[in-house]
Amino acid sequence: MLKQDILTPPRDLGYKFSNWTGKAVAQHIFQKFQKLITPRGAINQLHRLNLKLLCPRPKPAKADEEKKAEFKASLEQTIRNMNSQDHLLYFDAATIQHSATKTRKWGECGHQPTLPIIGGRKKLHIVGAIEPVGDKGWFAECFTLGATEFIGFLKGLMRCYPMGNLNVVLDNARAHHAKHVADFVSLHNRIHLLYLPPYSPDLNPIEDFWRILRRNVTHNTFYATFDEFREAIIEYLARFKVPTGNIASLASRYLSMVEHQPTEVKV
């Protein structure tokens, strides 16, 4: 019962604070169970309940769960209809600021670590697609994230996969619905765009890939020049042209829906 209480936002239980601290948990235990306990003892009790502090993953409040369920059912049907030469890819675009992203790091007690920062607004625009079954990722730098760049990337995917259908899962960015894009897709019946429901980034595993990229390249890392910053990101992305196990592991929850085995495609 205590575990369920702690998994519930404090304000939903009538408290006037937003997060559970050791003191708050001790107070709750005393009020509900008439048991006096220290804040440290309360934290130890949470550890025994297999609870620990975790950073929540953002989830859009406007997401329509019914539409998400319909999309997943449709995607499963698409996968069942795929043959050994077809491919399922998850597409997205990312803009990465030339600035270190901060996260926790080890430091000496009493001496808070510092992290150099740099001014300016230089950014790197990246478009990419990951293929969980083939355990590969394809990425390209672009100057803007428009329809022309998207079509250019689709052309690149067609060169990488010269045979079979390309089922591309993507969001509803305006550029993805442009008439220019629709005209291009109508001329190439190998390409099938599978649009995600609005506010559903959790259905696109490439969103997790961007987070891992930042963790490995920009977290707590200072690049004195934009060229150094760009080179580090491009070098990291180039690793995924061949299977590494990382993308398959990242999207493992999707792999269970795929029954066919991919064929090797020479790039």
Buried (B, 14 or more C-beta within 10 A) or exposed (E): EBEEBBEEEBEEEEBEEEEBEBBBBBBBBEEEEEEEBEBEBBBEBBEEEEBEEEEEEEEEEEBBEEBBEEBBEEBEEBBEEBEEBBBBBBBBBBEBEBBBBEEEEEEEEEEEEEBEEBEEEBBBBBBBBBBBBBBBBBBBEBEEBBBBBBBEBBEBBBEBBEEBBBBBBBBEBEBBEBEEBEEBBEEEEBBBBBBBBEBBBBBBBBBBBBBEBBEEBBBEBEBEEBEEBBEBBBEBBEEBEEBEEBBBEBBEEBBEBBEBEBBEBEE
